[in-house]
Amino acid sequence: MLKLRVPEACTLATSYSAWNDYLAYALGDPDGSAEMDWTGLLRSEWDEQQVTIPELRSEWIVRARPYLPDAETAARIAADPLLRALEP
């Protein structure tokens, strides 16, 4: 888990819903959105704004520590062949 101190000028606020639709399309879901809306406008009353950064710079890192998943999450990772492929 990282704690960061990122200059505001290096952040981008986007719609969580729009990002997920775009990500779904990018990962092969034809029902996703091929275009990303970068305006940050929320799409519904259930949508939330998220803040993203285009890169991670070492000088922004305030603290780093291991973050171990709970048992349920660890089991889901172990059962997913795409995630298992990421293991060292």
Residue pairs with C-beta under 8 A, 6 or more apart in sequence:
1 64
1 65
1 66
1 67
2 56
2 61
2 63
2 64
3 61
3 62
3 63
3 64
4 53
4 56
4 60
4 61
4 62
5 60
5 62
6 53
6 60
10 53
10 54
10 55
11 51
11 52
11 53
12 38
12 40
12 51
12 52
12 53
12 54
13 40
13 49
13 50
13 51
13 52
14 36
14 37
14 38
14 40
14 49
14 50
14 51
14 52
15 37
15 39
15 40
15 41
15 42
15 43
15 47
15 48
15 49
15 50
16 47
16 48
16 49
16 50
17 42
17 43
17 44
17 46
17 47
17 48
18 33
18 36
18 37
18 43
18 47
19 36
19 50
19 52
21 32
21 33
22 32
22 33
22 34
22 35
22 36
22 37
23 32
24 31
24 32
24 33
25 31
25 32
25 33
25 34
26 32
40 49
42 48
42 49
68 74
69 77
77 83
77 84
78 84
